[in-house]
């Protein structure tokens, strides 16, 4: 009887582990798709309007003084 319980427990653990791995893979895939859709403007650093410039060199010059 205890062998059967042990075998069932091992099978349950294996199934649970595989399900967990599957869900982690799906979550990573969903996260990757979602983050790839974020417009570049949302991933740019936030800069005060008075310091903003289209030229990156001017931006850093104005920040560093």
C-alpha positions in Angstrom: 0.0 0.0 0.0 2.7 2.5 0.9 4.6 1.7 -2.4 1.4 2.7 -4.3 1.1 5.9 -2.3 4.8 6.7 -2.9 4.4 6.0 -6.6 1.3 8.2 -6.8 3.1 11.0 -5.0 6.1 10.8 -7.3 3.7 10.9 -10.3 1.8 13.8 -8.9 5.0 15.7 -8.2 6.3 15.0 -11.8 3.0 16.2 -13.3 3.0 19.3 -11.1 6.6 20.1 -12.0 5.9 19.7 -15.8 2.8 21.9 -15.4 4.9 24.5 -13.6 7.5 24.5 -16.3 4.9 24.8 -19.0 3.2 27.8 -17.2 6.6 29.5 -16.7 7.4 29.1 -20.4 4.0 30.6 -21.3 4.5 33.5 -18.9 8.0 34.3 -20.3 6.6 34.2 -23.9 3.7 36.5 -22.9 6.0 38.9 -21.1 8.4 38.9 -24.1 5.5 39.7 -26.6 4.1 42.4 -24.3 7.5 44.1 -23.7 8.3 44.0 -27.4 5.1 46.0 -28.1 6.0 48.9 -25.7 6.6 52.0 -27.9 10.1 53.3 -27.6 8.9 56.5 -26.1 7.8 54.6 -23.0 11.2 53.0 -22.5 13.1 56.3 -22.9 14.4 58.0 -19.8 12.1 60.7 -18.4 13.7 64.1 -18.9 12.3 67.5 -17.8 10.9 69.4 -20.8 13.3 72.3 -20.4 16.2 69.9 -20.7 14.8 67.9 -23.6 16.6 68.0 -27.0 16.5 66.0 -30.1 20.3 65.7 -30.0 21.6 63.4 -27.3 24.8 65.3 -27.0 23.0 68.5 -26.1 20.9 66.6 -23.6 23.9 65.3 -21.7 25.7 68.7 -22.0 22.7 70.4 -20.4 22.5 67.8 -17.6 26.2 67.7 -16.8 26.5 71.5 -17.2 
